[in-house]
């Protein structure tokens, strides 16, 4: 742009109303944010470039569409971009993704996230579970050293269901139909954590010894020390796998035995329960996403940034 043209442009900006200036600033900000997201994702794609359809690494450039580079796969002859095959594919309003990722980092509810970003509640719901798709499976695959294990109970919820079977609707979490910790009323979450901070959790079908053993067997190293409460399923597993087991039976007033305890895993459980409270009941079929979300918060700590959140979602490629 020539100097005279630029001066005319500046003069015209001076005549804008307050509302027009605000709209212009928002448009410029959105454009910049969309470019930042696009650059971030294309950098991630460049780390392991492959066809989002078949996973082939042989492809050629195929122009640009919707602000992103496209490619033509030489194996399946289909076009794709950096988002193809990821949970972020076919999602719009990229200029709002970083701000929504910030809402996830801040632990906002769906409604608060939607209000902050300026999207519909249904969009907020869809984006949340797209962004958290990888977190569900991002858990420790092996625990060693001193491993603490305990289970916690989260009231089952059919939030969002249009049809309930077997019980009347509850309001904002409500109360169980029975006293105690019946699997009919609660989701059973087994949490295991070693002293290095490696953490995993699994939603159990029941509290039987075979179910517990099925979860723990591939997780716990043979030379580990398993510390748990007095539930017999842990003892049966440890005996079958020849793993040293230290039971801490709180009903007898035991909290520490020769330096062994389950305070590490209990503290994690306490933080998880407190973090879940603002959501006022998590739908059981989405509980794994929230468990993964919390693991990300704990594992990444100060490095859990909006950019990191987007990068994590992107890495969940179907191929």
NORMO-V813790 format. One record per residue. N is the residue number from 1. SS is DSSP state (alpha for helix, beta for strand, coil for the rest). PHI is phi in radians with two decimals (NA if undefined). D_LAST is the distance of its C-alpha to the last C-alpha in Angstrom with 1 decimal. Layout:
# NORMO-V813790
N & SS & PHI & D_LAST
N & SS & PHI & D_LAST
This chain:
# NORMO-V813790
1 & coil & NA & 45.5
2 & coil & -1.28 & 49.1
3 & alpha & -1.04 & 51.3
4 & alpha & -1.13 & 53.4
5 & alpha & -1.12 & 50.4
6 & alpha & -1.15 & 48.7
7 & alpha & -1.13 & 52.0
8 & alpha & -1.08 & 52.2
9 & alpha & -1.05 & 48.7
10 & alpha & -1.12 & 49.7
11 & alpha & -1.08 & 52.9
12 & alpha & -1.20 & 51.0
13 & alpha & -1.11 & 48.7
14 & alpha & -1.13 & 51.9
15 & coil & -1.59 & 52.9
16 & coil & -1.27 & 49.9
17 & coil & -1.33 & 50.5
18 & alpha & -1.05 & 49.0
19 & alpha & -1.11 & 46.6
20 & alpha & -1.16 & 45.5
21 & alpha & -1.10 & 45.0
22 & alpha & -1.09 & 42.8
23 & alpha & -1.11 & 40.7
24 & alpha & -1.13 & 40.4
25 & alpha & -1.09 & 39.4
26 & alpha & -1.15 & 36.7
27 & alpha & -1.12 & 35.3
28 & alpha & -1.13 & 35.4
29 & alpha & -1.13 & 33.7
30 & alpha & -1.09 & 30.9
31 & alpha & -1.08 & 30.3
32 & alpha & -1.13 & 30.2
33 & alpha & -1.12 & 27.8
34 & alpha & -1.09 & 25.4
35 & alpha & -1.12 & 25.6
36 & alpha & -1.09 & 25.0
37 & alpha & -1.11 & 21.8
38 & alpha & -1.04 & 20.6
39 & alpha & -1.09 & 21.6
40 & alpha & -1.04 & 20.0
41 & alpha & -1.26 & 16.5
42 & alpha & -1.26 & 16.9
43 & alpha & -1.16 & 18.1
44 & alpha & -1.09 & 15.0
45 & alpha & -1.07 & 12.9
46 & alpha & -1.15 & 15.4
47 & alpha & -1.23 & 14.9
48 & coil & -2.55 & 11.6
49 & coil & -1.15 & 11.5
50 & coil & -2.82 & 8.8
51 & coil & -1.12 & 8.3
52 & coil & -1.28 & 6.6
53 & coil & -1.68 & 7.0
54 & coil & -2.03 & 6.6
55 & coil & 1.49 & 5.5
56 & coil & -1.17 & 9.3
57 & coil & -1.75 & 11.5
58 & coil & -1.83 & 14.5
59 & beta & -2.72 & 15.3
60 & beta & -2.29 & 18.5
61 & beta & -1.17 & 19.8
62 & beta & -2.47 & 20.5
63 & beta & 1.45 & 22.8
64 & beta & -2.34 & 22.5
65 & beta & -2.53 & 22.2
66 & coil & 0.88 & 22.9
67 & coil & 1.42 & 23.4
68 & beta & -2.16 & 20.0
69 & beta & -1.16 & 19.3
70 & beta & -1.99 & 17.5
71 & beta & -2.35 & 16.1
72 & beta & -1.99 & 16.3
73 & beta & -1.32 & 13.8
74 & coil & -1.45 & 16.1
75 & coil & -1.70 & 14.1
76 & coil & -1.79 & 13.4
77 & coil & 1.02 & 16.1
78 & coil & -2.00 & 14.5
79 & beta & -1.59 & 15.1
80 & beta & -2.78 & 12.9
81 & beta & -2.26 & 13.7
82 & coil & -1.11 & 12.6
83 & coil & -1.58 & 12.0
84 & coil & -1.03 & 9.8
85 & coil & 1.46 & 6.8
86 & coil & -2.03 & 8.8
87 & coil & -1.09 & 11.7
88 & coil & -1.55 & 14.0
89 & coil & -1.15 & 13.3
90 & coil & 1.13 & 16.5
91 & coil & -1.81 & 18.6
92 & coil & -1.85 & 21.9
93 & coil & 1.02 & 24.6
94 & alpha & -1.02 & 22.6
95 & alpha & -1.12 & 26.1
96 & alpha & -1.80 & 26.3
97 & alpha & -1.13 & 23.0
98 & alpha & -1.12 & 24.6
99 & alpha & -1.19 & 27.6
100 & alpha & -1.22 & 25.7
101 & alpha & -1.07 & 23.7
102 & alpha & -1.13 & 27.2
103 & alpha & -1.12 & 28.3
104 & alpha & -1.18 & 25.6
105 & alpha & -1.04 & 26.8
106 & coil & -1.41 & 30.3
107 & coil & 1.25 & 29.6
108 & coil & -1.33 & 30.9
109 & coil & -1.24 & 31.1
110 & alpha & -1.03 & 29.5
111 & alpha & -1.16 & 32.8
112 & alpha & -1.17 & 33.6
113 & alpha & -1.14 & 30.2
114 & alpha & -1.09 & 30.6
115 & alpha & -1.18 & 34.2
116 & alpha & -1.15 & 33.4
117 & alpha & -1.49 & 30.7
118 & coil & 1.50 & 32.4
119 & coil & -2.22 & 29.9
120 & coil & -1.21 & 30.4
121 & alpha & -1.03 & 30.0
122 & alpha & -1.13 & 27.4
123 & alpha & -1.15 & 25.3
124 & alpha & -1.04 & 25.9
125 & alpha & -1.10 & 24.7
126 & alpha & -1.11 & 21.5
127 & alpha & -1.09 & 20.7
128 & alpha & -0.98 & 21.6
129 & alpha & -1.38 & 19.1
130 & alpha & -1.25 & 16.3
131 & alpha & -1.20 & 17.4
132 & coil & -1.70 & 17.7
133 & coil & -0.99 & 14.4
134 & coil & -1.29 & 13.3
135 & coil & -1.05 & 17.0
136 & coil & -1.03 & 17.2
137 & coil & -1.84 & 15.4
138 & coil & -1.43 & 16.6
139 & coil & -2.41 & 19.7
140 & coil & -1.06 & 21.6
141 & coil & -1.67 & 20.7
142 & coil & -2.60 & 24.1
143 & beta & -2.10 & 27.5
144 & coil & -2.42 & 30.6
145 & coil & 1.24 & 34.2
146 & beta & -1.54 & 35.8
147 & beta & -1.96 & 33.4
148 & beta & -1.74 & 34.6
149 & beta & -2.37 & 33.5
150 & beta & -2.78 & 34.7
151 & beta & -1.96 & 33.8
152 & beta & -2.26 & 34.3
153 & beta & -2.12 & 34.8
154 & beta & -2.09 & 33.5
155 & beta & -0.96 & 35.2
156 & coil & -1.09 & 33.1
157 & coil & -2.44 & 32.6
158 & coil & -1.91 & 31.8
159 & coil & -0.91 & 31.8
160 & coil & 1.61 & 30.6
161 & coil & -1.32 & 31.3
162 & coil & -1.52 & 33.6
163 & coil & -2.56 & 35.0
164 & coil & -1.81 & 36.1
165 & coil & -2.10 & 37.0
166 & coil & 1.66 & 39.6
167 & coil & -2.76 & 40.7
168 & coil & -1.38 & 42.1
169 & coil & -1.08 & 40.1
170 & coil & -1.95 & 40.4
171 & coil & -1.84 & 40.8
172 & coil & 0.84 & 38.7
173 & coil & 1.63 & 37.7
174 & coil & 1.18 & 41.1
175 & coil & -2.24 & 42.4
176 & coil & -1.19 & 41.6
177 & coil & -1.29 & 43.5
178 & coil & -2.05 & 44.6
179 & coil & -1.40 & 45.7
180 & coil & 1.58 & 43.9
181 & coil & -2.19 & 40.2
182 & coil & -1.18 & 39.5
183 & coil & -1.06 & 35.9
184 & coil & -1.20 & 37.0
185 & coil & -1.86 & 37.3
186 & beta & -2.19 & 34.9
187 & beta & -1.47 & 31.3
188 & beta & -1.66 & 31.6
189 & beta & -2.01 & 29.5
190 & beta & -1.55 & 29.8
191 & beta & -2.03 & 29.4
192 & beta & -2.21 & 29.5
193 & beta & -2.65 & 30.1
194 & beta & -1.75 & 31.4
195 & coil & -1.27 & 33.9
196 & coil & -1.44 & 31.4
197 & coil & 1.75 & 29.8
198 & coil & -1.09 & 26.6
199 & beta & -2.32 & 26.1
200 & beta & -2.47 & 24.3
201 & beta & -2.55 & 25.2
202 & beta & -2.52 & 24.7
203 & beta & -1.51 & 26.1
204 & beta & -1.59 & 28.4
205 & coil & -1.31 & 29.7
206 & coil & -2.76 & 33.1
207 & coil & -1.83 & 35.1
208 & coil & -1.28 & 35.8
209 & alpha & -1.09 & 35.6
210 & alpha & -1.06 & 33.0
211 & alpha & -1.14 & 30.5
212 & alpha & -1.10 & 31.2
213 & alpha & -1.13 & 30.9
214 & alpha & -1.05 & 27.6
215 & alpha & -1.37 & 26.2
216 & alpha & -1.40 & 28.1
217 & coil & -0.98 & 28.0
218 & coil & -1.35 & 24.6
219 & coil & -1.66 & 25.3
220 & beta & -1.67 & 28.9
221 & coil & -1.13 & 29.9
222 & coil & -1.10 & 32.9
223 & coil & -1.66 & 35.2
224 & coil & -1.39 & 34.5
225 & beta & -1.95 & 37.2
226 & beta & -1.61 & 36.2
227 & beta & -2.02 & 38.3
228 & beta & -2.58 & 38.3
229 & coil & -1.40 & 40.7
230 & coil & -1.50 & 42.9
231 & coil & -1.11 & 40.7
232 & alpha & -1.13 & 41.2
233 & alpha & -1.07 & 37.6
234 & alpha & -1.16 & 36.9
235 & alpha & -1.11 & 39.9
236 & alpha & -1.13 & 39.0
237 & alpha & -1.11 & 35.5
238 & alpha & -1.06 & 37.0
239 & alpha & -1.14 & 39.7
240 & alpha & -1.16 & 37.4
241 & alpha & -1.72 & 35.2
242 & coil & 1.00 & 38.3
243 & coil & -1.89 & 37.1
244 & beta & -1.11 & 39.9
245 & beta & -2.17 & 40.1
246 & beta & -2.02 & 42.2
247 & beta & -1.51 & 42.9
248 & coil & -1.95 & 44.2
249 & coil & -1.80 & 46.2
250 & alpha & -1.19 & 47.1
251 & alpha & -1.13 & 49.4
252 & alpha & -1.69 & 51.7
253 & coil & 1.50 & 51.6
254 & coil & -1.49 & 49.2
255 & coil & -2.27 & 46.9
256 & coil & -2.45 & 46.8
257 & beta & -2.28 & 47.5
258 & coil & 0.89 & 48.4
259 & coil & 1.55 & 46.0
260 & beta & -1.60 & 43.1
261 & coil & -2.76 & 42.0
262 & coil & -2.09 & 39.1
263 & alpha & -1.21 & 39.9
264 & alpha & -1.11 & 36.7
265 & alpha & -1.23 & 34.5
266 & alpha & -1.17 & 37.1
267 & alpha & -1.16 & 37.1
268 & alpha & -1.09 & 33.3
269 & alpha & -1.05 & 33.9
270 & alpha & -1.09 & 36.7
271 & alpha & -1.15 & 34.7
272 & alpha & -1.08 & 31.9
273 & alpha & -1.12 & 34.5
274 & alpha & -1.15 & 36.3
275 & alpha & -1.19 & 33.1
276 & alpha & -1.32 & 32.3
277 & alpha & -0.96 & 35.8
278 & alpha & -1.06 & 35.5
279 & alpha & -1.39 & 32.9
280 & coil & 0.93 & 35.6
281 & coil & 1.73 & 33.6
282 & coil & -1.78 & 29.8
283 & coil & -1.00 & 28.5
284 & alpha & -1.00 & 27.7
285 & alpha & -1.31 & 24.4
286 & alpha & -1.99 & 23.3
287 & alpha & -1.04 & 24.9
288 & alpha & -1.07 & 21.8
289 & alpha & -1.15 & 20.6
290 & alpha & -1.23 & 24.1
291 & alpha & -1.10 & 24.2
292 & alpha & -1.16 & 21.1
293 & alpha & -1.02 & 22.7
294 & alpha & -1.14 & 25.8
295 & alpha & -1.06 & 24.2
296 & alpha & -1.12 & 22.7
297 & alpha & -1.03 & 26.3
298 & alpha & -1.27 & 27.8
299 & alpha & -1.24 & 25.4
300 & alpha & -1.56 & 25.2
301 & alpha & 0.88 & 28.7
302 & alpha & -1.22 & 30.0
303 & alpha & -1.55 & 26.8
304 & coil & -1.42 & 25.1
305 & coil & -1.83 & 25.6
306 & alpha & -0.98 & 24.2
307 & alpha & -1.10 & 22.3
308 & alpha & -1.15 & 20.8
309 & alpha & -1.06 & 20.0
310 & alpha & -1.15 & 18.1
311 & alpha & -1.07 & 16.3
312 & alpha & -1.12 & 15.3
313 & alpha & -1.09 & 14.0
314 & alpha & -1.12 & 12.0
315 & coil & -1.22 & 10.2
316 & coil & -1.45 & 8.6
317 & coil & -1.43 & 5.3
318 & coil & -1.15 & 3.8
319 & coil & -1.59 & 0.0
